[in-house]
C-alpha cells in the first residue's frame, strides 16, 4: 500500500484571520508549496454519516474570485457526482444551477460596480 500526503498550511494574522494559504502534495506531483487564496475541504464521516468541512479564504480573496471559485467548484462537484453515481440527470441539474449562480453573481457585481461610481 502506498500512502501520499497533502499538506495545507495557513498563516494567520494577529486577529487569527487567514493571511496566507499554501499547499503541497509531493506524491501527486506538487513538490513545492503553491499559494492559494481559498480552499474548501469536505470529508465524509462514515460512522456519523455526515459531511465534515473546513472552508477558509484569505483577506486578499476578492468577491469576483470567490464567485468564480464557487462556480468552478460546483461544476467540479457535478462531474464528480456524475462519475461516482452515473446519474447524469442530477449532475446536469447541478451544472444548470451553477450556470444560473454565475450569471446572477456577475449581474450583482456589475450592479455593485455601477452604484459605486
MILUMKOL-268138 format. One record per residue (C-alpha): residue number from 0; x, y, z. Coordinates in steps of 0.25 Angstrom, whole numbers, plus 5000, padded with zeros to 4 digits. Each point is the difference from the previous one (the first is absolute). Example, Ala and Ser with C-alpha at 12.3 -4.5 7.8 and 13.67 -1.06 7.14 Angstrom:
BEGIN
 torvex   xx   yy   zz
      0 5049 4982 5031
      1 5006 5014 4998
# end
This chain:
BEGIN
 torvex   xx   yy   zz
      0 5000 5000 5000
      1 5005 5014 4996
      2 4997 5012 5009
      3 5000 5014 4995
      4 4999 5013 5008
      5 4993 5013 4996
      6 5004 5011 5009
      7 4993 5014 5002
      8 5007 5011 5007
      9 4992 5012 5005
     10 5007 5013 5006
     11 4991 5008 5009
     12 5001 5015 5003
     13 5000 5006 5014
     14 4984 4999 4999
     15 5001 4985 4996
     16 4995 5003 4986
     17 5007 4992 4989
     18 5010 5008 4994
     19 5007 4990 4991
     20 4997 4986 4996
     21 5009 4990 4992
     22 4999 4985 4997
     23 5010 4989 4996
     24 4997 4986 4995
     25 5014 4993 4998
     26 4994 4987 4996
     27 4991 5007 4990
     28 5009 5008 4992
     29 5000 5013 5008
     30 5014 4999 5006
     31 5001 5015 5004
     32 4990 5008 5008
     33 4990 5007 4992
     34 4992 5012 5004
     35 4984 5000 5001
     36 4990 5011 5004
     37 4990 4990 5005
     38 4996 4986 5002
     39 4988 4991 5003
     40 5003 4987 5006
     41 4988 4990 5002
     42 5002 4986 5006
     43 4990 4989 5002
     44 4999 4994 5014
     45 4994 4986 4998
     46 4998 4997 5014
     47 4991 5013 5002
     48 4995 5000 4986
     49 5003 5015 4999
     50 5009 5009 4992
     51 5011 5008 5007
     52 5005 5012 4994
     53 5011 5011 5001
     54 4998 5013 4992
     55 5011 5011 5000
     56 5004 5011 4992
     57 5010 5011 5001
     58 4997 5015 5002
     59 5005 5002 4986
     60 4989 4992 4994
     61 4992 5009 4991
     62 4985 4998 4999
     63 5001 4998 4985
     64 5010 4989 5003
     65 4991 4994 5010
     66 4989 4999 4990
     67 5009 4994 4989
     68 5005 4990 5011
     69 4986 4996 5004
     70 4995 4998 4985
     71 5012 4992 4997
     72 4999 4991 5013
     73 4985 4998 4997
     74 5004 4995 4985
     75 5011 4991 5006
     76 4990 4995 5010
     77 4990 4997 4989
     78 5011 4992 4992
     79 5004 4992 5013
     80 4985 4997 5003
     81 4998 4995 4986
     82 5013 4992 5000
     83 4996 4994 5014
     84 4985 4997 4998
     85 4998 5000 4984
     86 4988 5009 5003
     87 5001 5009 4988
     88 4987 5007 5002
     89 5003 5005 5014
     90 5015 5004 4996
     91 4994 5008 4989
     92 4990 5006 5010
     93 5012 5005 5008
     94 5007 5005 4988
     95 4988 5008 4996
     96 4999 5006 5014
     97 5015 5003 5000
     98 4998 5008 4987
     99 4988 5008 5006
    100 5008 5003 5012
    101 5012 5005 4992
    102 4990 5009 4991
    103 4994 5006 5013
    104 5013 5002 5007
    105 5006 5007 4987
    106 4987 5009 5000
    107 5001 5003 5014
    108 5015 5004 4998
    109 4996 5009 4989
    110 4989 5007 5008
    111 5009 5002 5012
    112 5011 5006 4991
    113 4990 5009 4993
    114 4994 5005 5014
    115 5015 5003 5005
    116 5003 5009 4989
# end
